[in-house]
Amino acid sequence: MTDPFELKDTTALVIGAGEGGLGARAALALGRRGARVVAADLEARHDDLKATAKSLAGEGIAVTTVFCDVTDENSVGALAAAAGEADAVLNAAGVMLRKPATETTPDEWRRVIEVNLTGTWLINRAFGAAMAARGHGKIINFASVYADRVGPVPESAYYASKAGVANLTRAMASEFGASGVQVNCLALGVFYPTQMTASLGDAPDTLAWMTHRTLLKRLGDPERDLDGPVVLLASAASDYITGQVIYVDGGWSAW
């Protein structure tokens, strides 16, 4: 019997794969299931991307690296050309801005929306069209538990962008589904520590509140809680799953 979670002879592209983020962990999870990995990130994160590649290669995983700015249509087009016929594309590129709305400038707002939402749209558009032409493919977007709620930290631009990613996922699934392409979204809870959440270490009361807020009474562990959902959505195990926002949040969204 064929293992539906097996990724041998497939190519997985992970965007936002620089070391220290959840994209790097996702790349490792996919590689461990047999996928050839194309790891992409900003050129400014060259060292982090190199570290991810070294980690994967150390486990015998075939890996190549590519620079990409998801807010630049030409850069996304070059990434599509460099990645070739990717079977699964996971977009973990994202930024966060923890600021009250009254202190957020329009330029800061636009930057968050450009990276998190417009960048996701550009990736989905480019790779969805290519996958549709081949008749198969998997796209995995990263949203957040804040896709349909807010948390204790003021970050209106981030909340708005992630809500957009959730509904964009449904829209892309609708457009590409008839061509055999599945588009899904992981709405992640608070995973700690990562580069994005490391600063919460300076706010122990907030971390304690977040821990209590989950039904499992713990925050997401990057080393154990991401691999399964990522492999599910990248593999044949999810061939009848599309247009879904899957919450990986320790039960945060259940109340």
N, C-alpha and C positions, 0 to 999 in steps of 0.2 A: 504494500500500500504506500502511495506517495504521501509524504508528510506535507500537509497544506501550509505549514509555516516555513517550509524550506525555501531559501532564496538563491540556491546554487544556479549558476548560469544566468543571473539577472544583474542589472546595473542599477544602483541606487544613488541618486544625487541628493546630497544634503547641503542646504544653503544655510549659512550661519553656523558653520561647523568648527569655528575656532575653539581652541581649548578653553575650558572654564565655563562653557555654556551647555545647555541641554542638547544643542545640535551635535556637539562632539560626542555626547553619550549615545544619541540616536545613531550616529554613523557607526559607532562601535557595535551596537546591537545588531544592526543590519549586516555588517561585515561578519560578525560571528555566526550568522545564519547562512553565510555563503555568498552574499552579494559582493560584487565588485563595487567599490565606493568611489564616487567623485565628490570630494569635499570642497565646498566653495565658501568664500567669505570676502570681506573687503580687503583691498590691498594693504590698507593701514593695519590690518590684523595679520600680517604676513607671519610673524613669529608664532602667534597662537595657532594659525592654520598649519604651519610646519610641525608644531608640537602634536597636533591631532594626527597628522599623517604618520609621524614617527610612532605614535602609540599604536595605530592600526597595523602598520607594517611590522611592528614588533610581535604581533599576534599572527603574522602570516596572511594578513588581509591585503588583497590587491587594492591599492588606493592611488588616486591622482588628485592633484589640487588645481583649482581654478579661482581666479579673482573675479568678484562680481559685486556691483552696486545695484541692489534691487530697485532703486528709485530711478535708474537710468535705463531707458528702453533699449538703447544700443548695447549697453553692458549685458542686459538680460538676453538679447539676441545672440551676442557672442558666447554667452554661457550655454545657450541651447545648442549652438554649433559645436562647442567644445565637448559637451557632455554626450553628444551622440544620442542613440536611441535608449534613453533612460526608461527603465520599466517602472520605477518608483521615484517620485520627487517629493522631498520633504522640505518645507520652507520654515526654518526656525529663525530667520533673520528678524530682529526686532529691537526696539528701543523703549525705554520707560522714562517718564518724566514725573517725578513726585513734587508737584507744585499746586497750590490752590489756583483755581481758575482766575482769580483776580490778580494773581502774580505771574500768570503764564502769558507770554507775548504771542502775537499772531505768528511770528516766525517759528517759535518753539512749537506751537500747535501744528503748524504745517509740517514741520520736520517729523513729528511723531506719526501723523496721518500718512505722510509720504512713504516712510519706511514700513510701517506696520500694515497699512491698508492698501495704498496704491502699489507698493512693492509686491504684496501678495497677489494683487490683481494682475500685474504684469507677468509674474511667474506662472500663474494659472492660465493666463491667456496664451502665452507662448508654448508651454509644454502641453497644455490641454489640446491645443490644435494639432500638435505633432502626434500626440498619442491617438487622437481621434482618427487621424489619417492612417495609422497602423492598426486601429481597431482594438487597442487595449492599453492599459496603463493605470497607475495609481498616483494620486496627488494627495498629500497630507499637509494640511495647514495647521499652524500653531495659533490658537487663540488663548483664552484664559478663562478661569472660573468667573472672571469679571465680564464675560461676554453678555450676561443678562442681569448683572447686579453690580453693586459697588462695594468697596471695602473701607477699612478705617483710615486709609491714607488718601489724602486728596490728590487725584491724578486724572482729571477729567479727559485730557487728550488720550491717555492710554485706554481708559474705559471705553471711550467712543470708538477708538480704532479697533479694539478687540471685538466689540459688538458688530462692527462692520465686517470683520473677518468671518464671523460665524454665518452671517447671512450671505456673504459673498460665496462661501463654500456651498451653500444650498443652490445659489444661482448657477455656479459653474457645474455642479452635479446635474442640474437640469439641462444645461446646454450640451454637455458632453456625454451624458448617460447613454443615449441611443447609439453612440459610437463605441460603447464598451469600455468607457473610462470611468473609474470610481474616484470621486472627490469627497474627502472627509476631513474632519477637523478635530484635533485634540484640544479640549479646553482644560488647561492644566491649573491645578491649585498652586499653592505656595510650595515650591521645591527649594530646599535650603540645605547647604549653601551653594549658590552659583554666582557667577560674576554679577548677574542682575540683582540678586537678592542679598549679596554679601553685606550691604550697608545696613540691613536689618539687624545685624549683630550689635549695632550701636543703640538699638531700641528694644531691649529685652522685654519690656512690658508689651510691646506690639507683637513680638514673637510669641510670647506666652498666650496672648489673646488669640492669635491665629491658630496656635496649637489646640487650644480649647475649642475653637470654632469647628474643627473637623470632627466627624463622628468617630474616627479612629484615634483621635487624641495625639496625633503626631503630624509633622509636616512631611511633604514628599521627599523621599530619599533619591537623589539623582542616580545612585548606584544600584537601586533595586526596583524602583516604581515606574520607570519609563519604558524599559525594554519591551515588555509584553505588549502594551498598546501599540507601540511603533511597529513591531514585527507583524502584529495582526493586520494593521491597515496597509502594510506594504506587501503582504503575501496573498496567496490564493485563498487563504482562510477568510478573507473579507470580500470575496468576489460578488456577494449579494448584499453588500453594505455600501451605500452611497448617500451623499447629502446629509450625513449625520454629524452632529456636534457631540462628541463623546467626552464626558467629564471624567478627568483623572485627578480627583481632588480630595480623596479621603473622606468623602461624604459631605464636603462643605456645602454643595448645592442642594442637598436633601432637606435643608431647613433654613 
